[in-house]
């Protein structure tokens, strides 16, 4: 028993989407998995005797009536060479929902219970098949929205984060041992001056900062980079929004103040998932509805990661534009729109584009992609920690930096405590010191069947 999970009994769950399809896969695991499955399989003796890595054709039967429920292929995995580390069966059946439900009902009647979210991966963790960072990478891999995030999750599943944490842990243990040995002796018994392993602590801090930075990039990849279109009224923001989406999503009009609220849509730019916002034009307005839209636009600008500030080529950059730009506290890429009506002013530092004709759009996308890569800090993502892990990385980093600060005054007792705090945080990341409550919280976020 681990937290709310009973890891000793036999579990079953649909591992593919609950929707009609050619094939559905039902996953099972447990110590008596093969024995119980044989109660509802047309070839019970063959199933019980099947070695790992084999496939059996047969039928799932209703245990009570012995009537056939579906024709299936059963794949057998024996402990410890399986995903969970225990005996496992995966049943490939026809993908119709009634048939899937009938197979699951037959398994329940044979003694299986429904698996809880993440329970298969939890068993893999408990049986030493995965550490906690690898287990969480399974969920990240499923949720990945871009090729870059998929690759980072795959590398984490392959142990990239665990190997990095293991190296950090080794450095911290060596540093801790160097401090503890000095605490074991009276000051007069030490031949040399008290030595603080500053170089080792700086190396650990550097590696922890790298992990923390990977969270910043990973968050952009997971949640999408929030990009707001901003500017004065009638600068063509909505037209540019539609052009970037390649659909007529926002109402376009030459009447000032048409956009009263913000619109939000998702696109992909250079492998980055982008959440694009079309906001109300910035100006003073006595219209209560438009004023509320402008206030919402300002809140979007404060919360976004990046701003495309749109200026009309017909008007150029006005004093009001400059005042608006001074108030934006996010990275800005200027865009000069409507170049089909008027050439942009000489020397203007904005990207020229025509939302009406599409002229200059590829240049805008290239410029935006370059800015996004700069904001992310790297074009490559070797691995990415999630929010839980990032909090623990910051905890470990804070402790190591405190130990470095104490090192100046050679406070060995304080350094020893801070190194223990850092080691506890690293252990919680990998699961070595994680409590049952933490495991419950981690695995409850998984989908059923994983």
N, C-alpha and C positions, 0 to 999 in steps of 0.2 A: 504494500500500500504506500503510495506517495501522494501526500496532500489529499485532494479529492478524487484521485485516480486509484483504482484497484488494478495493479499491474500483473496480477496472478491469473486472472480469468481470461476467457476467450472473447475476442471482440470482432466485430464486422462492421463495415461501412462502405458506402459507394465512394469510389475514388475518382470517378469522372463526373462531369456536370450532370445534375438532375434534369436532363432534357432528352428528348427523342434523338436517337442517333443510330449509326450502324452497329456500334459495339459499346457496351458499358463494362466497366471493370469494378468488381467488388473485392475489397481487400479484407483479409482476415489474419488474425495472429493470436497466439496463446500456446501454453504448454501442451494442451490436449486438442490443439487445433485440428490436426488430421483425424483424430479419433472422432471428434464431434461432427466434422464435415462428412465423414463416411456414413453417418446416419441418414444423410439426405442426398447421397451420391449413388448413382446406379452401379458403380463398380467399387464397392467399399473395400474389398480385399486389396485390389490394385492400388487404391489411394493410400491405405495404411502402409503398404510396403514400398511406396514410391520413394526413391532417393531424391535428394535435392537437385534442382536444375532440370527436372523432367516436366513434361506436359501430358495431361491425360484428357482424352475426349470422353464425354459421358453426358448424363442428364441429371439435373437437380430434381429431386423427388419431394413431394409433400411427405414428411415423416409419418403423418397419421394415415393418409390414404394410399401412399406409394404411387400416386399419379404423377406423371412427368410435368414439371413446371417449365423447363426450358432446356435446350441443348447448349452445352457449354464446353469450354476448354479450361482446365484447371492447371495452373502452374504451381509447382511445389518448391518451396525453399526451406531447407532444414537449418536449425540452429547449429553453429553460430553464423553461418554464411547466408544471412538474409538482411533485409533492411532494418528490422527491429532487433536483430540478434537472437530472436526466438524462432520457433517454427511458424511459417507463414504460408498462406494459400492466396492466390489471386484468381478469381473466377471471371473469365471473359464470357459474357452472355449477350444476347440480343439487346439492342438499346432502347426498346420501347419501355415506357414508364411502367405499365402494368406488369410486364415480365420482370423488370428489375425489382419491383415491390414484392412480387411473388417469390423470387429467389431470396431476398432478404427475410421474408416471413418464414421461409423454410429453414434458413440458418438460425433464426431466433428459436424456432420450434426444436431445433437440434441442440440447443444449449448455448448459443452465442448471445451476447448482449450488444447493443448499439455502441459503437465507439464514440468517445467524447472528442471535441475538437483537439487536434494535435496529438492524440494519444499514441498513434503509431510512432511518431517522431520522438515523443517522450520516452517510449520504451527503447528506441535506438540510443538515446542519450543515457538512460539508466544502464544499459548493457554495454556501454563504452564504445558504441559504433560512431558516435558523434560527440563533440564537446558542445557547449551551449551556443557558442557563436556559429558553429556549423548548423546546429538545429534551427537557429533563427534565420540562417541564410536560405533554408528550404522555403520558408514563407516569403522571403524577399525575392527569391527566384520566381515563384509563382506570380507575385505581384508586379514584377519588373515591367515597366512601360517602354523602355528603350533598350537598344542593343548594348549601350554602355553600361547601364544598370544591370542588365542580365549578365554581362561578362564579370562585373564586379561581384555580384552575388555568387556566381559560379566559382570564382576564385576563393571567396570566403568559404563556400561549401567544401572546397578542396583543401581548406586548412590555412589559407593565407593569414587571416587575422589570428588564428590560434598560434601559428608559428611566431608571429610578431609578438604576441603576448607572452609566449614561452620565453622568448629572448629577453623581453623586459623583466619578466619574473626572475630569470637567472641573474640579471644584473642587480636587481633589488636584493635578492637573497645574498649575493656576494657582498654587497655593500652593507647589508644588515649584519652579516657575520663579522665583517671588519669592525663594525661599531660595537657589537655585543662582546667580542673578545676583549675589548678595552674596558668595557664596563665590569668585566669579571675580575679585574685586577685593581688594586689600589693605585692611585696616581703615581705614588713613589716607586711602585714595582715595575713601571714601564720604562724600558730603556730609551725609547725615542719620545719625541713630542707627540701629543695626541694627533692622530691622522684621520681626517675626514675624507672619505672616497669621493671627492668632488667631481672628478672626471667621469666616474661611473654614474653618478647622479645626474650629471648634465646629459649624458648619453641617454639615460632613461627618460628624462624630460623631453629631449628632442624627439624620441620615438613616440611618446605619448601625444605630443603636439601634432605629429603626423597623423596619428589616428583621429585626433579631434578634427583636423582639417578634412579628413575623408568624410566625416559626418556632414560637414557643411556642403560638400559637393554632392554627397548621396542624397541629402534632403532636397536639393534642387532637382535631382534626377527622379526621386520618388514622387514628390508633391507637385513638381512643375515649377518653372521659373515664372513668377508673376510679373507680367509686363503690362503697364498701363499706357494707353494712348491719351495724351493730354495736349492742351493748347487752348487758344481762344475760340470762341464760337465761330462757326463757318470756315474753319481752316481745313476741313475735309477729313476730320478724324474718322467719322463713321464710314465714309467712302473707302478710306485706307483699311479700316477694320474689315469691311466686306471683301476687299481685294486680297488681304492676307489670308482670309478664310476661304476665299474662292467661292463665296455664296452671298446672296443678299440677306444678311442676317440683321443689319441695323438699318433703321429708316434714314434715308438721305433727303435733305431738303436745303434750299438756299435761304430758308427762314432761320434767323438766329434763335438759338435756344431750343432746337428741335429735340435734342437728346436730354430728357429730364431725369433719367436714371442710368445706372451703368449696366452694360451687357457683359457677359462673361462666356468665353468659348475656349476650347483647347485645340492647339495646333502643335506640330513638331518642327523645330528649327535646328538643323545641323545635329540631329540626334538628341536635342534637348526637348523634353515636354514643356510646352509653354502655355500658361493660362493667360489669355489675352483679354484685356478689359477696354471697352469703349466707354469713356466717361463724358459727363456733361462738360460743355465748353466753359472755360473760366472767365468770368466777368462779374461785375456788380449787377444785381437784378432785383427789382421790386416785386417780381412774381414769386409768390411763396413756394409754389411747386418747383419752379426752376431753381430757386435759392436752395431748397432742400437737396436737389440733384447735385448742385455745385458743392455743397457741404459733403455729400457722399463721395463725390469725386476726390475731394481733398483727403478724405479718410483712406480711399483706395491708394492715393499717391503715397501716403505715409506708411502703408502696409506692404506695398509691392516691392519687388527686388530691383526693378528697372523701369525707366520711363522713356517712351518715344514721344518727344515734344514736337508737335506738328505746327508749322508756320505756313501761311499761305504766301505763295510767290507774288500774288497780286498786291499784298500789303507789305511784305517783308517783315523783319523782326521789329516790332514796335516797342515803345517804352513799357507798355502793359505786359508784353511777352517777357521782357527782361525782368520786370518785377515778379512775374510768376515763376520764372526760372530760378530766381534767387531764393524763393521759398521752398523749392523742391529739395528734399534731403536724400534723394536717391540718385544713383548713377543715371545720367541722361544722354540720350542720343538724339540730336536735333534732326528733324526731317523737314525739308522745304517742299511743300506739295503744290499741285496745280501748275507744274512747269509746262503743261500743254497750253496754258493760257498766257504765261509770261515767263521769260527766262529768269533763272534765279540771279540774285544780285552777285556781282563779281566779288570773289573772296569770301563768300558766306560759308561757314563751316558745317552746314547741314547737308544731309544726304538728299540729292534732288530726286523727286519722284512725281509721277502723275497717277493718282489713284483712279482717275477716269479712264486712262488708256493702258495702264500697266507699265508705262515707260519708267525705267529706273528701279523697278520692283526687285529684280535679282540683286542689284547693288545694295539695296536696303537690307535684304535678307542676309547677304554676305557680311555687311557691317554689323548687323544685329548678332549674327552667329559669332563673330570675332569678339564682340563685347561680352557675350554670354560665357565664352570660354575664358576670357580674362576674369570675369566675375567669379567663375567657378574655381579659378586658380590653377587649373590643369586641364589638358586635353585628354589625359589618360586617368583612369580611376583604378588603381591596383586592387583596392578593396574599399568597402564602405561600412562603417559601423552604424547601427541604428540608434534611436533616441535613448533607449535604456543603456546601451553600451556607452554612448557618448557621455551620459551623466556619470557613469563609473570612471571613464577615462579622465573627465575633469576632476573627479574626486581624487584619483590617483595622482594626477598632475599637480593639483594643489598641495597634496601631501609631500611630493618630491620637491616642489619649489620651496615649501616651508623648511624641509630638511636642509636644502641648500642655503637658505637664509640663516638657519641656526648654525650652519657650519662655520660661518664667519665668527661666531662667538664661541664655537666649540662646545655646544650644549649637547652632550652625548645622549643623555636621557631623552631629551626632546626629539633628537634625530631618530633614535630607536623606535619611539612611538609613531613618528610620522612614516617611517618605512614600513612598519606593521600595517598602518592604515592603507598605504599604497598597495601592499601585497594583498590585503583583504579585498580591495576594490578590483584588482586584477583577477583574483580567484573567483569573485562573484561574476565577472564577465564570462569566464570559461565554464562556470558552473561548479567549480571545485568547492566553493564556500557558499553556494546559493541555498537558501532555505526552501522548504516545501512550498511556502506561500509565493516565493519568487517564481518557482517552477510553474505553479498553477497559473500565475499571471502571464507568464511567457507563452505557455502552450495553449491557453484558452483563447488566444488571438488567432490561432491556426484555423484552417478550414477543417471540417469533418472529413475523414478519409486520408489525412496527411499526418 
